[in-house]
Amino acid sequence: MKFTVERATLLKALAHIQSVAEKRNTIPILANVLIEAKENCIALTATDMEIAVVEEISAEVAAPGAVTAPASVLYEIVRKLRDGVSVEFDNAGDDEPLHLRAGRFATRLNVLSVDDFPSMVAGDLPHAFSLKASVLRSLIDRTKFAISTEETRYYLNGIYLHVAPSDLGEVLRAVATDGHRLARVEADLPEGASGMPGVIVPRKSVAELRKLLDEAPEEIEVALSGTRIRFAIGAVTLTSKLIDGTFPEYERVIPVGNTRSLRVGKKDFSDAVARVAAISLERSRPVKLGLSRDLLVLSAASSDQGSAREELDDNYVSYDGEPMEIGFQARYLNDITDQVEKSVEFLFADSAAPTIVRDVDSPSALYVLMPMRV
């Protein structure tokens, strides 16, 4: 195998895939990248057996072939090469080392057998549709903060992507929850997606996919089965196993009788929360919201540091419900309000019941937040 590739092109591809390769894995081959030289291009593949990322880039191929090399080492070498250089790869096959040359720099990398490199791309994916990259970015960005990190409830460790009914027909819905907060975001159902099964895309796959979407073309191709999902993003393809579990009936935790409405500017509210929460370094310390007609009083207290309080009057808030007090963890409040553009609406029932949070200007998103005792 022998080929030459531009350093910038190679570096960009390695940056996409090297984070997928396992650096501390008991299976050594998973720390390697598979390099396949074809006619006028090379394909780079990395996998951890749960996710596989493949990217094709143009190259001058003198002799086709395939080899595996340590992903993180190769990335660091290419990253430190001079800008503008061409990188030449040469491998005689079998267990011979991979030779890399760029200008006056040369190195040899030990390889592992191509035959040992696992494949995740085989198998039928019967449900396929196109989706705008901007839509998928929005679905991910507005739900990923609520993905659970609790491994015992593994079925919450991802985003539940499924077709759901709405007042205007079927929609594509993304849901994530960790038991303390829930995010539910909807988008128009793409053509061809109607019969797809509900799937749970794992947290790591969501993170890797989101990085790729920053440079994505306008349209991406999605294909899935009940066990795997594939995203084709230009020259990059990400294939992921799905979480084998049943996502809970989340609609049951979305309250329907919350009638006390508070509206407030997103920035005014989040800035006030940050100021009063600064009194305590304890992550679980609640911020208390005291509500009366067109008045919101935010307060927090710490036995070690003292207390803080801020008022937002009718210049900032609108509230005409019964007076009440309710507490929330400051970080959870800000995680949700970060998803809001301008104005946020809270719908309360009482101080102990789940609260609905909405973006006033975006009805496609709904959040649920559990209160804390104050």
VENGITA-V320684 format. One line per field, one symbol per residue. phi: phi as a letter, one per 30 degrees, with the letter a starting at -180 (. if undefined). psi: psi as a letter, one per 20 degrees, with the letter a starting at -180 (. if undefined). A space follows every 50 residues. Layout:
# VENGITA-V320684
phi->???
psi->???
This chain:
# VENGITA-V320684
phi->.aabbdedddddddddcddddddbcdcedddccdcccbdiabccbbacic bbbbbcbdaccdbdlbacbedddddddddcdddidccccbbdjhcddccb baicdbbbcdbbddddddcccdjdbdcbacbdddddededdcbddcddcd ddcedcdacdcacbdbdcjdbcbcbbacjcbbbbbcbedddjcecdddbc ddedddddddddddcdddcbccbabdbbbbccbidcbccbdcddacdddd ddcddccdcdcccadededdddeddddddbcddcddcccccbehbbccba bbdcckbbabcccddbbbabddeababbdeddddeddddcdbbcccccca dcceccbbdecbddcbbbbddcdb
psi->pprpqpggggggghhhhhihpphmqiohhiiqppoopaojrqpppqqjih qpppppqqqoohpraqqqqpghggghghhjqqqiqqppqppircjqqppp qocjpqrppqrqphhipqpjiqqpnipqrqpphhghgggghjhhhjpqjo hhmhijkapoprpqqrhjaqrppppqqjhhqppopqrqpqpiihjqqpqo pqghhgggghhhihkqrgqqppqraiiqqpooncjppppqqqpnrpprnh hhioqikoiopppqpgggghggghghiihpiphjpqppopprokppopqq qphhhbrqqppoaiihqopkaqqrqqqqpghhghhghhiqfgqqppoqga iiqqpppqohjniippqppprqp.
